């Protein structure tokens, strides 16, 4: 079943007012392609099936435009129809792209055991993540055996960059020039919460400068503590690495004396294992 052709919604937010606004003056930027990719980004772990009207709202597109883009993506296999429904889901063509975007198999095979070793040592969860706009997305994640902590998070899970310790570490690893446009985007997202949010971010940058790692105790989730570090890669880009667990196991003292320094040493090793990596924008 193909998606129903929608009616026009005049109140649909123009795409140029959303995330892609920064590309508006770039004459080499293909707006139609950007819009199509924005459609695919509407799908997530929380939104696995969407109707065209929902896609138009989430992507900030006029409904006729959203319908044409969905039709094109359906034809190419990047979207698929949900049986007995007018909703759509991600197609197998996207899965093939996602697989190719994961770290090289050899690098992943070398990295995973090292993350697992630290997770088992501290009875915690250890993850490696990259920035995706204002989120950090897990590329790899290992949990202590037996799996007792943070079981809801896995590869592909996104955390708010400005609340999570792994996001603070990523920001701490950026240059001041790189942070400026990112901070502007965060300020626009959080609104009145910016003074508190910026306080946490600036404190993390200061902590990283002094200790080489950052800590986050209960800010992302009550009762959950984290230590995190940036992982510098060839070419100047970086990822971020964290160790997360219950506050009774990962106390602030243990984060500072044991876990933080362990992550710093691990980050130095991991940075040499991955191929050159494009910096997130």
N, C-alpha and C positions, 0 to 999 in steps of 0.2 A: 504493500500500500504506500503510495506516495503521500508526502505531506500535503495537507489541504492548503490551497492558495489562500493566504490571509487577506484580511481587509487592512486598509491603511490606518495606522495609528498616528495622527498628527503629533501627539505628545512624545513620540519616540525621541530619545536624546540623540543629537547628531554625533556621529563617531568622532568628528574633529574636536569635540569637547571632551573626549575621554583620553585614554592613555596615549593614543597615537597623535595627540595634538602637537607633540614636539617634532613630528616629522612633516608637518604641514608645509614648511618652507623648503623641504628637500625635493628638488626637481627630479632626482633619480628614484625617489620612493614610489613604488607602485601601490596606489591606494587600494585597488581592487584586491590585490593579493593580501595586503594587510588586513582588509576586512574579512576575507575568507579565513585567514588564520585566527582572527578574533572569534569567529564562529566556532572553530574547533576548541578554542580555549574556554568556551562556556561550559564544556563538559568536564566533570570532576568526579571525585569519589562520592560527593554529596549529590551531584546532578548527573546521573548516568543516563537518564532518558529525558529528553526535552522536546516540547513542541516548538513550532516555528515562532509563535508569539513570544514564548519564553526566551528563545534565542535572541529575538529582536530586542527584547528588553535588556537582557544581560549584556549584549554586545553594543547596545546603544545605536541600533540601526533602524531605519525605516523598515516596516514589515515587507514591502515588495522587494527591497534589496536583500533582506534576510532570506526571503523565499527563493530568489534566484541563486544566491550563494549556496543554500542548502541543496537545491536541485543539482547544481554543478558538483558539489562534494559527494552527493549520492551517486551521480553518474561515474565518478572516478573511484568510488569505493572507500572514500574517507569518512563517509557517514553511511549508516544502514538504517532501515526501517525496523520498528518494533512490531512484531506480529500482532494483528488485531488491534492496532492502535494508530493514531496519527502522529505519534512521537518518533523521535530519531535517537540513535545511539552512535557511538564511535564505531567506525568500520575497521576491518582488518588492515587496510592500508596504513592507518595511523599506528597500529601495533608494530608494523614492520619498521616504520620510521623511528618509533620509540626505542626499539631494540638497538637500532644503529646508533642512537644517541647516547646509550649507556657507555660507561668507561670501557676501554678496550678489555677484552676478555682476559688477556694475560695480566693486565694491571689489576683487574678485579680479583683474580685468583690470588695475587700476591698481597692485596690489601685486606681482604676479608679475614684471613686468619689473625692478622695483627689487631684488627678491631675486636675480634672475638676474644683474644687473649686479655685485652684490657677490660672488656665487659665481664668476663668470668672472674678476673682478679678482684674487681670492685663490686661484684654482684649488681651490675647496673646495665644500662643500655648505652651503646656507643654508636654514633652515626656520623656519616659524611654527607654534607649537603652543599648545594649550589643555590645561588640567588635566582629567583624567578619573580621579577618585578619587586613587589613589596613583601614577598614571602621567601622562605628558605625551603627548598624541596629536597627530601632525602634521596640520595643516590644509592647509598648502602646503609644498612642498619643491622647491628648484631645485638642480641640480648643474652644476658647471663643464662647459663644452664643450671637448673631447670628455669624455664621462662616464667619469671615471676613479676616482672615490672614492665610498665608502659607497653602492654601488648597491643594496644589499638594503633600504634604508629608503625609504619612500615615504609618500604621503598615507594616513593611517590607522594607520601604525606607532606603537606605544606604547613608551615608554622609562620605566624606573623613575624617578619624580620625585626620589627621594633619592640617586640615583647619577649622573644625567645633568646636565650643565651647564645645559641649558635648564630643567630642573626646579629647580635651585638658583636660577636667575634668577627664576623664577616665585615661589619662596618669598621671595626677597629683596624682591620687589615687594609683598608682603603686609604688613598691619599686624601688630603684635605680638598683638593680640586674635585676628586671623584665623589666625595661625600656631599658637596654643596647641592647639586641637583637632586640627589637622593633624599636629602633632608627636606627639600622643598616638596617633594612628592609625599613624603611621610606627613609633613605638616598639613598638607591639603587633605590627606586621608583621615587623620585623627582629630582635626579641628581643635576644640577646646582642651583636649587631652595633651596637646603639644608640649606645654611647659613640663609636665610630669614625664612625658615620653623622652623629651630632649635631655632631661636631667639624667635618666637612666643611660641613654646613649653616650653622653659626654663622660659620665662616670666610668662606663665600660672602656672608652677610649683611653682615659687616664689610667685605669687599672692595667690595661694591656701594655701601655708604655712602661709601667713600672715593674710588672710581674711577668709579662709575656703570655698571659692568658686572662680570661674574664670569667666571672662567676655570676650566676643568676639564681637567687634563692627565693622561690615562691612567687616570682613575678608572673611567669607564664601560667603556672597552675599552683594553687596552694598545696604545700606539702611536698613539692617536687623541686629538687635542687640540681644545678647544672654547672659544669665547668666547660669552657669551650675555647678553641684557638683557631685562627686562620691557618690555612694550608697553602703555601705559596707554590705555584706551578711554573713550569717553563713558559716564557713569553710574557710574564708579568701578571697573569690572572691569578685568582686564588679561589679556593673552596673554604669550607669551615668544618671543623670536627668538634664533636661534643661527647661528654659522658654525663648521663642523666639517671637519676634514681630517687628513691624516697629520702626525705630529709633525715630520717633516723640512721640511714646508712651513709649518705653523702652529706655529712655535716659541713658547715662552713670551714671548720678547722681542717677536716680531711680534704676538702676541695683545695684549700690553699697549700697544704703541706705535701700531699701525695698525688692527688688526681691531676691538678693543674700542671705540675712539672712533668708528669707522665705523658700528658697530652702534647706538651711542647716537644718532647723528644720524639713522640710518634709522628707529629706533623712534619718534622724535619725529614723523617724517613719517607713518608708518603709523598711528599712533594717531588721526589725523584722518580716515582713509579708511574705517574700518569703522563700521557702524551700532551703536547701543547694544547691549551684550552682557551676558547674565546671568553673574554670578560663579559659578564652580564651587563645589560644596559638598563 
